[in-house]
């Protein structure tokens, strides 16, 4: 199987090349990524627990899905593709904001991403891919914030960073 390639970018999100995902994370190089937050009519976020077999952050909770764009793919196309691959459903997505973050892991890998954060709305149960997702749940936004303070070890490093960036947009944009 060919290793997934990530799009290396500069701080203006302009592509500067591609590289294998593993190598980019080993070298902590800035690359394009996206994070999807699915909300329901109760303003709860659908969280996913990463599958036990994941090579980093197994069984930790994160936002609905995250991944990397492929060459030639728009942010929205990438978000819809991965949402369907991991959670088994399709919805309209809207990009809300973007930012750069860096999150090192205990295993020597580092996420250094120009992250495009998207939101969508859904009220049904997902059809999760067990190779990617162990479990899922709806959780109130304020409950997530409080639980992260009490149980930070239960959440991925990147989700803690992204949620802190996402939280102000909830009120500002009436997400």
C-alpha positions in Angstrom: 0.0 0.0 0.0 1.3 3.4 -1.0 1.8 5.8 2.0 -0.5 8.7 2.2 1.1 11.9 1.1 0.5 15.3 2.8 0.7 18.7 1.2 3.6 20.7 2.7 2.7 24.4 2.9 4.2 27.7 4.0 2.5 29.9 6.6 0.2 31.4 3.9 -1.1 27.9 3.1 0.7 27.9 -0.2 1.8 24.4 -1.3 5.6 23.9 -1.3 5.7 20.1 -2.0 4.4 16.8 -0.8 5.8 14.2 1.5 4.8 10.9 3.1 2.6 11.4 6.2 5.0 9.5 8.5 8.1 11.5 7.4 6.3 14.8 7.6 5.3 14.0 11.2 8.7 12.8 12.1 10.3 16.0 10.8 7.5 18.2 12.2 7.0 19.9 8.8 4.1 22.3 8.3 1.4 20.6 6.2 -2.2 21.1 5.3 -4.9 19.4 7.4 -8.6 19.8 8.3 -10.8 19.2 11.3 -14.5 18.6 11.1 -17.0 19.3 13.9 -20.5 17.9 13.5 -23.2 19.5 15.6 -26.8 18.4 16.2 -29.9 20.5 16.8 -29.1 20.4 20.6 -25.8 22.2 19.8 -23.9 19.1 20.9 -20.7 18.0 19.1 -20.3 14.4 17.8 -17.0 13.1 19.3 -15.1 10.1 18.2 -12.9 7.8 20.2 -9.9 6.7 18.0 -9.6 3.0 17.3 -7.3 0.9 19.5 -5.1 0.0 16.5 -4.2 3.6 15.6 -0.5 4.2 15.5 -0.8 7.3 17.8 -3.3 8.5 20.3 -5.3 5.2 20.4 -8.6 5.2 22.4 -8.4 9.0 23.0 -11.4 11.2 22.2 -11.3 13.8 19.4 -13.7 15.9 17.3 -15.8 14.2 14.7 -12.9 13.6 12.2 -9.6 15.0 11.2 -7.2 14.2 8.3 -5.2 15.6 5.5 -6.2 17.0 2.1 -5.0 15.1 -1.0 -3.4 16.9 -4.0 -6.2 18.5 -6.1 -8.8 18.2 -3.4 -10.5 21.2 -1.9 -10.8 21.5 1.9 -14.6 20.8 1.7 -14.1 17.8 -0.6 -11.5 16.4 1.8 -13.7 16.9 4.9 -16.6 15.2 3.2 -14.5 12.3 2.0 -13.0 11.6 5.4 -16.2 12.1 7.3 -17.8 9.4 5.1 -14.7 7.1 5.5 -14.6 7.4 9.3 -18.2 8.1 10.4 -20.2 6.7 7.4 -22.4 9.7 6.5 -22.4 12.8 4.3 -23.4 16.4 5.1 -22.8 19.9 3.8 -19.7 21.4 5.4 -18.7 25.0 5.9 -15.1 26.2 6.7 -15.3 28.4 9.7 -11.6 29.4 10.2 -8.1 28.2 9.9 -5.0 28.4 12.1 -1.5 26.8 12.5 -0.7 24.6 15.5 2.1 22.3 16.6 1.5 19.3 18.9 4.3 16.8 19.8 3.5 13.2 20.8 5.3 10.9 23.2 6.3 8.6 20.3 8.5 11.2 18.6 6.0 12.4 16.0 4.7 15.9 15.8 1.6 17.4 14.2 2.5 20.7 12.7 -0.5 21.7 10.7 -2.2 24.5 8.8 -5.6 23.3 10.0 -8.9 24.2 8.2 -11.7 23.9 10.7 -15.1 23.0 9.3 -18.6 22.5 10.7 -21.6 20.5 9.6 -25.0 19.5 11.1 -26.4 16.0 11.5 -28.9 14.5 13.9 -28.6 10.8 13.2 -26.3 8.0 14.4 -23.2 7.5 12.4 -22.1 4.2 10.8 -18.6 4.1 12.2 -15.6 2.4 10.5 -14.2 0.2 13.3 -10.7 0.4 11.8 -10.7 4.1 12.5 -13.2 4.7 15.3 -13.7 2.7 18.5 -16.8 4.6 19.7 -18.7 7.9 19.4 -21.0 10.1 21.4 -22.8 13.4 21.4 -21.5 15.8 24.1 -22.6 19.3 25.1 -20.0 22.0 24.3 -19.7 23.2 27.8 -19.4 19.6 29.1 -16.5 19.0 26.7 -14.8 22.1 28.0 -15.2 21.0 31.6 -14.3 17.4 31.0 -11.0 18.5 29.3 -10.1 20.4 32.4 -10.8 17.4 34.7 -9.6 14.6 32.3 -7.2 16.0 29.8 -5.5 12.6 29.3 -8.7 11.3 27.7 -8.4 13.7 24.7 -6.0 13.9 21.8 -3.3 16.6 22.0 -4.6 18.2 18.8 -8.3 18.2 19.9 -7.5 20.2 23.0 -5.7 22.8 20.9 -8.4 22.9 18.1 -11.3 23.0 20.6 -9.7 26.0 22.4 -9.6 27.7 19.0 -13.1 26.6 17.9 -14.8 27.5 21.2 -14.9 31.3 20.7 -16.4 30.8 17.2 -19.4 29.0 18.7 -20.8 32.2 20.1 -19.3 34.6 17.6 -20.9 32.8 14.6 -23.9 31.3 16.4 -22.7 27.9 15.3 
